Structures are given as structure tokens and as C-alpha cells.
Amino acid sequence: MIITIAVCAIAEVARPLRFLNLPFGLWLIVAPWFFAGATGATLNDTVAGLVIIGLGLPRGRRSKEHYGSWDRYIV
């Protein structure tokens, strides 16, 4: 799911889709504490969740290209 959303968000017009990965990253961080017996995966899941959240946040500037009526939706 995370990869599918990331690939769809490659297009600049669809960049807001990257915010859909934030709940998945948050779930990876929180899930080990909800399920018993997941002690070995806690650190791995936390790091993976933080990486997914970090990559989903906007960085840099928007390109100088303009997309007509889509401009207001580009984040």
C-alpha cells in the first residue's frame, strides 16, 4: 500500500497523495505496543515508520511550472 501511494504521488499534480502514507507510518510505530510478542520487531518497525513519515512530509520548493486550475491543489 505504501509503495502504491508513493508511486502515484510521483506526479507533481498528485503530490498530496503522499500524506496518505503518514497514517501507515504512524501505525508501524504504534503497532508493536498493541500486540503481544512483537518485542523483536519494535525497533525495526519504529525506524521504518519514522522513515515513511519523514519521506511523506513536504520538502523543498514547488517547481516553477504551472498547472492551470490544478495549481491550488499542488502542495
Backbone as JSON, one array per atom type, in Angstrom:
{
  "sequence": "MIITIAVCAIAEVARPLRFLNLPFGLWLIVAPWFFAGATGATLNDTVAGLVIIGLGLPRGRRSKEHYGSWDRYIV",
  "N": [[0.82, -1.18, 0.0], [1.9, 1.23, 0.82], [3.94, 1.58, -1.06], [2.47, 1.71, -3.44], [0.98, 4.09, -3.06], [3.11, 5.89, -2.89], [4.22, 5.71, -5.46], [2.1, 6.65, -7.02], [2.09, 9.26, -6.13], [4.24, 10.4, -7.34], [3.83, 11.99, -9.58], [3.59, 15.47, -10.0], [1.17, 16.81, -9.82], [-0.32, 15.04, -8.34], [0.83, 15.08, -5.85], [-0.23, 15.61, -3.21], [-1.17, 13.11, -2.42], [0.83, 11.83, -1.03], [0.5, 12.32, 1.63], [-1.19, 10.37, 2.52], [0.41, 8.28, 3.28], [1.3, 8.89, 5.82], [-0.44, 8.01, 8.0], [0.04, 5.24, 7.74], [2.75, 5.06, 8.38], [2.64, 5.96, 11.02], [1.12, 3.91, 12.13], [2.95, 1.79, 11.92], [4.77, 2.56, 13.84], [3.29, 2.49, 16.22], [2.03, -0.02, 16.36], [3.58, -2.31, 17.42], [3.3, -2.08, 20.21], [0.67, -2.66, 20.68], [0.27, -5.33, 20.17], [0.94, -8.42, 21.63], [4.08, -10.1, 22.1], [5.61, -9.01, 20.08], [8.15, -8.04, 20.45], [10.72, -8.22, 19.27], [10.51, -6.92, 16.85], [10.06, -4.3, 17.39], [11.95, -2.11, 17.39], [12.75, -2.11, 14.69], [10.28, -1.67, 13.36], [9.65, 0.86, 14.4], [11.72, 2.48, 13.39], [11.29, 2.14, 10.61], [8.7, 3.23, 10.4], [9.21, 5.91, 11.14], [10.9, 6.66, 9.04], [9.16, 6.44, 6.85], [7.24, 8.39, 7.52], [8.91, 10.65, 7.56], [9.72, 10.77, 4.87], [7.31, 11.33, 3.71], [6.64, 13.91, 4.32], [6.45, 17.32, 3.17], [9.15, 18.75, 1.32], [11.51, 21.17, 0.25], [11.07, 23.32, -2.63], [8.26, 24.13, -4.7], [8.0, 23.36, -8.18], [8.66, 25.64, -10.91], [6.88, 25.43, -12.89], [3.5, 25.67, -14.08], [0.14, 24.63, -13.54], [-2.38, 25.3, -14.45], [-5.76, 25.17, -13.57], [-5.25, 23.29, -11.65], [-3.34, 24.24, -9.95], [-3.98, 25.18, -7.36], [-4.26, 22.87, -5.89], [-1.8, 21.71, -5.65], [0.65, 20.86, -3.43]],
  "CA": [[0.0, 0.0, 0.0], [2.79, 2.39, 0.92], [4.63, 1.74, -2.34], [1.48, 2.15, -4.43], [0.7, 5.5, -2.83], [4.31, 6.65, -3.22], [4.35, 5.75, -6.92], [1.06, 7.56, -7.52], [2.41, 10.63, -5.73], [5.4, 10.89, -8.09], [3.36, 13.09, -10.42], [3.5, 16.66, -9.15], [-0.23, 17.14, -9.59], [-0.85, 14.1, -7.34], [1.71, 15.09, -4.68], [-0.92, 15.49, -1.91], [-1.39, 11.7, -2.05], [1.88, 11.36, -0.13], [0.02, 12.44, 3.01], [-1.86, 9.12, 2.88], [1.4, 7.39, 3.89], [1.55, 9.27, 7.2], [-1.09, 7.07, 8.93], [0.71, 3.94, 7.68], [3.98, 5.18, 9.18], [2.24, 6.04, 12.43], [0.71, 2.56, 12.54], [4.14, 0.98, 12.11], [5.4, 2.96, 15.1], [2.42, 2.19, 17.36], [1.54, -1.4, 16.34], [4.23, -3.29, 18.3], [2.84, -1.98, 21.59], [-0.69, -3.17, 20.76], [0.25, -6.77, 20.02], [1.9, -9.12, 22.5], [5.04, -10.95, 21.42], [6.25, -8.32, 18.95], [9.27, -7.29, 21.02], [11.86, -8.2, 18.36], [10.27, -6.05, 15.71], [9.72, -2.96, 17.85], [12.91, -1.12, 16.89], [12.66, -2.1, 13.23], [9.03, -1.01, 12.98], [9.73, 2.27, 14.76], [12.6, 3.14, 12.41], [10.6, 2.14, 9.32], [7.61, 4.2, 10.49], [9.79, 7.26, 11.12], [11.39, 6.92, 7.69], [7.99, 6.66, 5.98], [6.68, 9.71, 7.86], [9.87, 11.66, 7.12], [9.68, 10.88, 3.41], [6.0, 11.82, 3.29], [6.5, 15.34, 4.61], [6.93, 18.14, 2.05], [10.46, 19.37, 1.41], [11.9, 21.93, -0.93], [10.13, 24.25, -3.25], [7.48, 23.67, -5.83], [8.61, 23.74, -9.45], [8.16, 26.9, -11.47], [5.84, 25.12, -13.87], [2.15, 25.91, -13.58], [-0.77, 23.58, -13.99], [-3.71, 25.84, -14.68], [-6.7, 25.09, -12.44], [-4.73, 22.35, -10.65], [-2.35, 24.93, -9.13], [-4.4, 25.31, -5.95], [-4.19, 21.57, -5.23], [-0.41, 21.26, -5.55], [1.17, 21.19, -2.12]],
  "C": [[0.87, 1.25, 0.0], [3.48, 2.64, -0.41], [3.68, 2.22, -3.42], [1.18, 3.63, -4.28], [1.9, 6.36, -3.21], [4.49, 6.77, -4.73], [3.31, 6.69, -7.52], [1.39, 9.02, -7.22], [3.63, 11.18, -6.45], [4.99, 12.06, -8.98], [3.12, 14.32, -9.54], [2.06, 17.06, -8.87], [-0.83, 16.26, -8.5], [-0.01, 14.09, -6.06], [0.97, 15.03, -3.35], [-1.21, 14.05, -1.49], [-0.35, 11.2, -1.07], [1.47, 11.46, 1.33], [-0.75, 11.21, 3.46], [-0.89, 8.12, 3.51], [1.66, 7.72, 5.35], [0.83, 8.36, 8.2], [-0.45, 5.68, 8.91], [2.0, 3.97, 8.49], [3.68, 5.24, 10.66], [1.83, 4.67, 12.95], [1.93, 1.66, 12.76], [4.84, 1.31, 13.43], [4.6, 2.43, 16.3], [2.07, 0.7, 17.46], [2.26, -2.37, 17.28], [3.76, -3.23, 19.76], [1.4, -2.49, 21.77], [-0.76, -4.69, 20.71], [1.32, -7.4, 20.9], [2.83, -9.98, 21.65], [5.74, -10.3, 20.25], [7.49, -7.56, 19.41], [10.46, -7.21, 20.07], [11.72, -7.22, 17.22], [10.03, -4.59, 16.11], [10.66, -1.9, 17.28], [12.84, -1.0, 15.37], [11.41, -1.36, 12.76], [9.06, 0.48, 13.28], [10.58, 3.03, 13.75], [11.92, 3.22, 11.05], [9.46, 3.15, 9.32], [8.12, 5.63, 10.44], [10.32, 7.63, 9.74], [10.23, 7.21, 6.75], [7.37, 8.02, 6.26], [7.61, 10.81, 7.36], [9.86, 11.85, 5.62], [8.34, 11.4, 2.9], [5.78, 13.3, 3.54], [7.06, 16.17, 3.46], [8.31, 18.74, 2.34], [10.69, 20.18, 0.15], [10.81, 22.84, -1.45], [9.4, 23.58, -4.4], [8.15, 24.11, -7.12], [7.98, 25.02, -9.98], [7.11, 26.67, -12.55], [4.48, 25.36, -13.25], [1.19, 24.95, -14.26], [-2.21, 24.07, -14.12], [-4.58, 25.76, -13.45], [-6.25, 24.13, -11.36], [-3.78, 23.03, -9.67], [-2.74, 24.99, -7.64], [-4.31, 23.99, -5.19], [-2.76, 21.08, -5.02], [0.18, 21.78, -4.26], [2.68, 21.18, -2.17]]
}
